[in-house]
């Protein structure tokens, strides 16, 4: 007799609860509250989530900084409205420390599954796996796994009571425990695919993403991935059916599984989030949302002149005033010799007077700062990675497909301050840096220098593996949007900044 299961799957919702674009304040079709109105749940349905829920919008940032004033946890309340049954944690869910994570898990009605977390503090409501029996008798075994790169990325103070173990080993152990007792084995993996779906090209061998390895070497029926923010509506990989929804709760996956006692088959499709929501918890959370909007629109300082939005290619070729601002913040905060920063995927500027809305729209990430010890050779290798952002087509610079496929990654192009450097795009990638010196033109020589970068880039992510090997001289704990706000308050009005000597020739 054929038995079926219906699964709704979200991942990487990144704090998107209300249907609002916080960079503009305008409504958009997104958010868990609107998504909840589209879930048709019965006794043979499961709702699952792949993590990265606490970080990503001004709403969750504001709530976590003022949570004693707001008894209703907005993320937990939104997931309750969705009808969430089981979820795992994403790398960003560890960004705020043990106590915040504990309080989040305690507020959730759903069960957290993460088989590669060891809770040294003994206060986290986490299980390695679960077996859920549907009304039709179908037994669904579910485990969760988070990329073990949390150990590399996360601030050490946030992991003093937590140990993240090897992702693959944990997934394998969970599979072996579940398989004898289940009809369908499901792995919720907060990680992505290390290979290109279309051509099998290896995208990364770092171990950050191992979905293909899990699919090939284990025998899960269903692999629910995340982390990469790619839309994978459904693909068969070595006998495992794999999916991934895009980020920010603008779409979610509807999966149908059928088992006939011998094998299970799956179908899935992405569903756009619409504009309707239930009265609750929308109304209960609305005072928090209004407080966030007021906070975002408070002027905090001024620029001598507003910075218009900068096109991605133009900024990479000629420099970015927005990047200069962020680099100046980083240099002042750390006293480093050099600084590098990146920008988001969309063109951004900064309007004067400056508000927190403007800053959070221009700097999208919850990054903190790290100072690394570097040499000229390390800087040269990192800059060669930046130079690979370009390709020449008919003699004209364009953005390399390496930064556009399988997903857009403009944020992996870095802007440097404190250095003079020239890229020659007529040369092969890997040998394009033809000039490198201090800003005053003097040689770097054999010295050792302090480079300030983000905690994200310091891990070597994005093709900057050379930085992962550098000694760490200092780590900060204040996020860049807050540091930028503090800089603008104390230096208002901020003049145009010149802290880079970048040139590109072709």
Secondary structure as GFF3:
##gff-version 3
##sequence-region A 1 506
A	DSSP	beta_strand	3	10	.	.	.	ID=ss1
A	DSSP	beta_strand	20	21	.	.	.	ID=ss2
A	DSSP	beta_strand	26	27	.	.	.	ID=ss3
A	DSSP	alpha_helix	32	36	.	.	.	ID=ss4
A	DSSP	beta_strand	45	49	.	.	.	ID=ss5
A	DSSP	alpha_helix	58	65	.	.	.	ID=ss6
A	DSSP	three_ten_helix	67	69	.	.	.	ID=ss7
A	DSSP	alpha_helix	74	82	.	.	.	ID=ss8
A	DSSP	beta_strand	86	87	.	.	.	ID=ss9
A	DSSP	three_ten_helix	91	94	.	.	.	ID=ss10
A	DSSP	alpha_helix	98	107	.	.	.	ID=ss11
A	DSSP	beta_strand	111	113	.	.	.	ID=ss12
A	DSSP	beta_strand	117	119	.	.	.	ID=ss13
A	DSSP	beta_strand	126	127	.	.	.	ID=ss14
A	DSSP	beta_strand	129	133	.	.	.	ID=ss15
A	DSSP	beta_strand	139	146	.	.	.	ID=ss16
A	DSSP	alpha_helix	150	153	.	.	.	ID=ss17
A	DSSP	three_ten_helix	156	159	.	.	.	ID=ss18
A	DSSP	beta_strand	162	164	.	.	.	ID=ss19
A	DSSP	alpha_helix	167	179	.	.	.	ID=ss20
A	DSSP	beta_strand	184	190	.	.	.	ID=ss21
A	DSSP	alpha_helix	211	217	.	.	.	ID=ss22
A	DSSP	beta_strand	222	225	.	.	.	ID=ss23
A	DSSP	beta_strand	232	237	.	.	.	ID=ss24
A	DSSP	beta_strand	240	244	.	.	.	ID=ss25
A	DSSP	beta_strand	251	259	.	.	.	ID=ss26
A	DSSP	beta_strand	264	272	.	.	.	ID=ss27
A	DSSP	alpha_helix	279	296	.	.	.	ID=ss28
A	DSSP	beta_strand	299	301	.	.	.	ID=ss29
A	DSSP	alpha_helix	312	318	.	.	.	ID=ss30
A	DSSP	alpha_helix	321	334	.	.	.	ID=ss31
A	DSSP	beta_strand	338	341	.	.	.	ID=ss32
A	DSSP	beta_strand	354	355	.	.	.	ID=ss33
A	DSSP	alpha_helix	356	362	.	.	.	ID=ss34
A	DSSP	beta_strand	369	374	.	.	.	ID=ss35
A	DSSP	alpha_helix	376	387	.	.	.	ID=ss36
A	DSSP	beta_strand	390	393	.	.	.	ID=ss37
A	DSSP	beta_strand	396	399	.	.	.	ID=ss38
A	DSSP	three_ten_helix	401	403	.	.	.	ID=ss39
A	DSSP	three_ten_helix	410	412	.	.	.	ID=ss40
A	DSSP	beta_strand	415	417	.	.	.	ID=ss41
A	DSSP	beta_strand	419	424	.	.	.	ID=ss42
A	DSSP	beta_strand	433	438	.	.	.	ID=ss43
A	DSSP	beta_strand	449	454	.	.	.	ID=ss44
A	DSSP	three_ten_helix	457	459	.	.	.	ID=ss45
A	DSSP	alpha_helix	465	468	.	.	.	ID=ss46
A	DSSP	beta_strand	472	475	.	.	.	ID=ss47
A	DSSP	alpha_helix	480	491	.	.	.	ID=ss48
A	DSSP	beta_strand	501	505	.	.	.	ID=ss49
###
